[in-house]
Each structure stands twice: as C-alpha cells, then as structure tokens.
Amino acid sequence: MSDERQFPAWEKLYQERAGETMPWYYAALDPDLDRALSAFGPRGGSALDLGTGPGTQAIALAERGFAVTATDVSAAAVEQARARAEARGLAVQFRQDDVLDSRLEGSFDFVLDRGCFHVIVPERRAAYVDAVRQLVAPGGFLFLKCFSAKQPGGLGPFRFAPEDIERIFGAAFAVRAIEETVYQGTLNPEPRALFCVLQRP
C-alpha cells in the first residue's frame, strides 16, 4: 500500500464547512473512550483532546467533570468548538496548536487522539510519539483511535494493524489494549478502526 496521501487544508475545510458535516463528527462521548475510562481510569483530572475538530469529545469530557484542554491545528475549528462549548455553558480551554510544534506547557492525566495521528505522514511519526509522550503525565494514558488496516480502500487516513501500533509506540508507552472497532461519525458504513490504550511509564 502506498504511503502517499492527500489530506484537506484543515483551516480552509473548517472555514467552509460546519463541524456537523464532517465525517468524524460524533456528538456523544466516543463509546470506546467511555469503556476505556471505566476500565483504566482516570475518573477525573486533566484531559487533552488532541485534534479536537468540532470539539464534541472535549465537550463530553467537560460534562463529566474533567478539566479539558482541546487543541486543533485549525483556528477556525477552534472557534467553532469554543462557540459550541460556550453555548452549553462549559469551560473548555481551546487552543490553536500543532502537536508537532506544540506551545502547550505541562502534562495531562490523559490525552485523547481521535483522528490526529492517522493523518501524520510516516516520516513525522517518531516526532509525534516524542511530542505526545511529553503531554502525558507519568502513569497517564494516551487513548488513540485510528483507522484499522481492515478498512478497505486507500483513500483517507493511513491504516494501522495492532503490530504497527506496538512498533511505533512500544518504546515510549506500555501497550495496555488494542481493540478492533469502528470510527463513529457521519459515514455509513462506519470505517474500521483501532482503539488503543497506551500508558506512559
């Protein structure tokens, strides 16, 4: 399979389209994240929603009492997400930020990546792992959702098998779980996905 991919200009995409129309828009808390929080914790504390897009996951986590920071490379996405949270009366710290050149300070009890990693080109993946490891507090978790190698076709995000995740992340994180699942959103059928629970030692 070719490693060549064409991805949207994220800022232009969010300037021209409402978040509700995006393939990855899912209003409720991601069911796989919900189960992982029950199984592994934490039950509270600080969370970073990396690549927040429409902001739905940040909002759902804030509703559960987490102190949430949410970032996206697109300033337009951040503004849309901030307005959506404010309309619900929720305090989420939204920031325009690029994980590969992050200006964030400190670390978080867990980081959620529901669609950022799988659009990063192969030559930048090691830099991503280094960056996100700094954002996860010692003992904390990275909850990672990405397209599965079982998803047919070649368009859209890169695909990964469980052994790819273990190879890419294994030196920096303990792999606690990798499950085949689906990527909830506006597409029908829902794309095949992996949900990965990675813990920083």
N, C-alpha and C positions, 0 to 999 in steps of 0.2 A: 504493500500500500504506500502510495506517495505521501511524503510529508509536506507537500505543497498545499496550502490552504489560503482561501481568500476570506477575510473577515470584514465586517462593516466598519466604516468610520464611525466609532461609537458616538462621538459628540453629534455628528450630523444625524445619526439614526434617532437619538433622543430629542433632538430639536424638531424633527419632522413627524415623529410618531408618539402617541400616548403609550405609557408603560403597559396599560391593559392589553394592548395589541401585540406585545412581544411574545415570542414562543415560550419563553421561560417565566411568564407571569403566572404566579400562583398565590392567591390571596391569603390562604391559611398557612400555618407553620408546616413546613415540609414534613410529611409523615415519617420519613426515615430519620430526620433530625429529632423529631418528637420521641421516637423509640430510643435513639441513642442517648438523649438526655436522661430518660428514665433508667436506662441500663448502666450508664457510665457516669452520669452527673456531668457538670455540676448542676445543682438545683438553683443556684443564684450566683451573683458576682458579675464580672465584666465579660462582655462579649464583643467581638469584632465581626461584622458582616462584610466580608471582602468581596468587592464587585457587587454592591447591593442592587444595582439596576433600579427597578421600580420601588425598592425599599420594603417589600412586603414581609420578608423574613425578619428584618430589623424591627419592624412594627410589631410583628407577632411575638418576638422575643421581649420587647419592651413591655408588652401587655402581660407577660409572665413575670415581670419584675426584674429582669436583667438590666444592668447599666450598659447600654448599647452604643457603640460607635459603629458607623457604617460609612464605607468609602466606595467611590467609583472613579474610574479614570475620566468619565464624562461629567462635566459641570452641569449640563442640562439634566442628566439623570438625577444628580444630587438634588437639584432644585425641585424637580418633580416629587422625589421621595420625601424631601423635607416638608413640602406642602401637604402631602398625604398624611404624614405623621402629625403635623400640627392640626389638621382637621379632626384627628382623633384625640387631640389633647395629650399627645405623648411626647416625652422629652427624649429624643434620639440625637446624638452628636453626629451630624452628617458632615463629611469632608470630601472634597475632591482630592484624590490621591492615586498615585500609581504604585502598586506594590513593588515593582522593580526599581523604583526610585522614591521610596516612601519617606515622607516627612513626619510620620507618626512617631510618638515617643511613648515609652513604656511597653508593657505587655498585658495580655488578656488571659482570663481563665480559659476561654476557648475562642477559636477562630472558626467561622463558617465560610467555606468557599463552595458556593453552589453555582459554579459556572465560569470562574476566572481561570483556573489552572488549565482547563482543557482547550483554551484558545491561545495559550502561550506557546510560541514556537520552540521546537526541541532544543535549540542551542541556548535558550534562556531558562530552561527548566531548573538547572542547578542553582542559578541565581534566585529563582523563585523559592526553592526549598530553603536556601540560606536566609532569605528575607522573612519568610513566614515563620521560620523557627525562632527568629528574634521577637516576633509578635506574640508567640505563645509562651505563657509563663511556665517555668519548670513544673512538671507534673500536669500541665494543662493539655488541652486537646485541640487537634485540628480535625474538624469534621468536613470531609471533602466529598463533593458529588461531581462526577464527571461522566462523559459518555463512555459506554462499555464497548469493548471490541465486538460484542454480539450485535451492536446496532448496525444494520445493513446500510450499504451505500457509502459514498465517500465525501459527501458534502457536509458542511458544518464543522463542528468541533472535532479535534483529534479524539481517537478512540484508545481505550486502555484495557488491558487484561489485568487480573489481580497481580500477576508476577511483574508487570510493568510498574505498578504502584510500589511493590516491595523493593524493586530495584532502585527506583528513583528516590524514594523517601526513607528506605531502611536504615541508612547511616545516620539520619538525623532524628528519626522518630521510631518509637515502638509501634508496630502494626498490630492493633488490637482487634480489628474486624474489617473484612471487606465483603460486601454483600452485593449480589446482582439485584437490581431493582429497576424502576422506571423514573424518568425525569418528568415530574408533573408540570403541566403548563397548559398552553392553548393548542398544542398539536394533537392530532388524532390519526394514527395511534401514538401513544406516548413513547418517546425514544427510550431505548435500553440504556441503563446507567449503572455505574458502580457507586455505592455509598461506603466510604472508608472512614474508619475511626483510627486516628493516629495520635499517639501520646508522646509529648516531649519528656524525655527522662529527667 
